Amino acid sequence: MWHEVLAEVIQKTLSGFGERLSAFGPNLLAMVLILAVGILVSGAVRVALRWLLPRLGFDGFAAASVSLRSCSGAGSRRGPRRSSR
């Protein structure tokens, strides 16, 4: 008698776990898919910026902007001198 009751309880528990897992599976798959797409998009943006920013001369603009701000804070009204190459 106890053996039958125990078997029934275990069967119901495992059946409930299977139902919960089958309900959670699509959500888990969607999460993994969204994560993978995010990783791919971020990689594409990284490659695009590594290619585009040097061609736009962004490094020189950023360096000049930082040095102008640092000179203005020191009381200088002119920007840094440009050396001719």
Residue frames relative to the residue before (quaternion, step in Angstrom):
aa qw qx qy qz dx dy dz
M 1.0000 0.0000 0.0000 0.0000 0.00 0.00 0.00
W 0.6942 0.4518 -0.2834 0.4834 3.62 0.80 -0.97
H 0.6024 0.5684 -0.3485 0.4389 3.50 1.09 -0.70
E 0.6641 0.4966 -0.2974 0.4731 3.61 0.97 -0.83
V 0.6468 0.5091 -0.3140 0.4731 3.59 0.99 -0.84
L 0.6632 0.5007 -0.3024 0.4670 3.57 0.92 -0.92
A 0.6457 0.5128 -0.3172 0.4685 3.59 0.95 -0.81
E 0.6529 0.5098 -0.3133 0.4643 3.59 1.00 -0.77
V 0.6470 0.5126 -0.3155 0.4681 3.58 0.98 -0.84
I 0.6640 0.4908 -0.3072 0.4730 3.58 0.90 -0.88
Q 0.6497 0.5153 -0.3199 0.4582 3.60 0.96 -0.81
K 0.6583 0.4918 -0.3119 0.4770 3.61 0.96 -0.81
T 0.6437 0.5267 -0.3221 0.4522 3.58 0.98 -0.82
L 0.6895 0.4638 -0.2811 0.4801 3.57 0.88 -0.93
S 0.6245 0.5264 -0.3383 0.4673 3.58 1.05 -0.68
G 0.6520 0.5049 -0.3073 0.4750 3.61 1.00 -0.81
F 0.6364 0.5191 -0.3250 0.4689 3.56 1.05 -0.79
G 0.6448 0.5207 -0.3172 0.4610 3.59 0.99 -0.81
E 0.6474 0.5103 -0.3184 0.4681 3.59 1.01 -0.78
R 0.6595 0.4998 -0.3093 0.4686 3.56 0.96 -0.85
L 0.6575 0.5072 -0.3090 0.4636 3.56 0.99 -0.84
S 0.6655 0.4865 -0.3142 0.4709 3.60 0.96 -0.75
A 0.6408 0.4936 -0.3310 0.4860 3.60 1.14 -0.50
F 0.6943 0.4740 -0.2719 0.4683 3.61 1.08 -0.70
G 0.5271 0.6847 -0.3862 0.3227 3.60 1.14 -0.58
P 0.6916 0.4619 -0.3052 0.4639 3.64 0.76 -0.89
N 0.6291 0.5221 -0.3417 0.4636 3.61 1.04 -0.67
L 0.6478 0.5093 -0.3127 0.4724 3.57 1.02 -0.80
L 0.6478 0.5150 -0.3112 0.4673 3.57 0.99 -0.83
A 0.6461 0.5103 -0.3171 0.4707 3.60 0.98 -0.82
M 0.6404 0.5262 -0.3276 0.4535 3.60 0.99 -0.81
V 0.6664 0.4921 -0.3011 0.4724 3.58 0.92 -0.90
L 0.6437 0.5221 -0.3187 0.4600 3.59 1.00 -0.80
I 0.6590 0.4942 -0.3080 0.4760 3.61 0.92 -0.86
L 0.6398 0.5205 -0.3219 0.4649 3.59 1.00 -0.79
A 0.6631 0.5034 -0.3053 0.4622 3.60 0.94 -0.87
V 0.6488 0.5015 -0.3198 0.4747 3.59 0.96 -0.82
G 0.6405 0.5279 -0.3211 0.4561 3.60 0.99 -0.78
I 0.6480 0.5046 -0.3148 0.4759 3.57 1.00 -0.80
L 0.6610 0.5026 -0.3105 0.4627 3.59 0.95 -0.83
V 0.6595 0.5006 -0.3118 0.4661 3.60 0.94 -0.85
S 0.6656 0.4928 -0.3195 0.4605 3.58 0.90 -0.84
G 0.6307 0.5216 -0.3343 0.4673 3.59 1.04 -0.67
A 0.6515 0.5058 -0.3163 0.4687 3.58 1.00 -0.81
V 0.6434 0.5051 -0.3238 0.4754 3.61 0.98 -0.79
R 0.6337 0.5326 -0.3327 0.4517 3.59 0.99 -0.80
V 0.6696 0.4888 -0.2996 0.4721 3.58 0.89 -0.94
A 0.6554 0.5182 -0.3147 0.4505 3.59 0.93 -0.88
L 0.6889 0.4711 -0.2904 0.4681 3.60 0.90 -0.86
R 0.6318 0.5201 -0.3402 0.4633 3.59 1.03 -0.70
W 0.6749 0.4674 -0.2878 0.4932 3.57 1.13 -0.58
L 0.7418 0.4630 -0.2320 0.4260 3.58 0.87 -0.98
L 0.6727 0.5398 -0.3233 0.3892 3.62 0.79 -0.92
P 0.6604 0.4765 -0.3479 0.4646 3.68 0.84 -0.68
R 0.6602 0.5095 -0.3163 0.4522 3.60 1.04 -0.67
L 0.6669 0.4718 -0.2972 0.4943 3.58 1.19 -0.45
G 0.4317 -0.7038 0.4597 0.3272 3.59 1.23 -0.26
F 0.2206 0.8237 -0.4986 0.1559 3.55 1.12 0.62
D 0.6193 0.5615 -0.3542 0.4193 3.61 0.99 -0.71
G 0.6680 0.4869 -0.3026 0.4745 3.58 0.93 -0.84
F 0.6343 0.5243 -0.3243 0.4665 3.58 1.02 -0.79
A 0.6708 0.4931 -0.3000 0.4657 3.59 0.91 -0.91
A 0.6533 0.5074 -0.3208 0.4614 3.61 0.96 -0.81
A 0.6620 0.4912 -0.3110 0.4730 3.59 0.95 -0.82
S 0.6398 0.5326 -0.3215 0.4512 3.57 0.99 -0.79
V 0.6658 0.4891 -0.3018 0.4758 3.58 0.94 -0.85
S 0.6892 0.4655 -0.3061 0.4633 3.61 0.86 -0.84
L 0.6100 0.5287 -0.3632 0.4653 3.64 1.06 -0.54
R 0.6644 0.4934 -0.3112 0.4671 3.58 0.95 -0.83
S 0.6653 0.4943 -0.3241 0.4560 3.58 0.93 -0.78
C 0.6548 0.4937 -0.3231 0.4723 3.63 1.04 -0.65
S 0.6527 0.5118 -0.3390 0.4439 3.59 0.95 -0.71
G 0.6402 0.5175 -0.3319 0.4606 3.59 1.09 -0.57
A 0.6810 0.4900 -0.2862 0.4628 3.59 1.17 -0.48
G 0.6305 -0.5588 0.3339 0.4228 3.59 1.23 0.13
S 0.5253 0.6195 -0.4250 0.3996 3.58 1.20 0.00
R 0.3047 -0.7669 0.5367 0.1763 3.57 -0.93 0.85
R 0.6890 0.4095 -0.2781 0.5295 3.55 1.23 -0.25
G 0.5425 -0.6020 0.4783 0.3384 3.51 -1.26 0.42
P 0.6800 -0.4692 0.3406 0.4489 3.56 -1.20 0.04
R 0.5464 -0.6112 0.4533 0.3497 3.57 -1.16 0.57
R 0.3309 -0.7233 0.5725 0.1989 3.52 -1.06 0.76
S 0.2883 -0.7423 0.5759 0.1850 3.54 -0.82 0.93
S 0.3599 -0.7223 0.5441 0.2295 3.56 -0.97 0.82
R 0.2342 -0.7858 0.5613 0.1124 3.54 -0.91 0.94
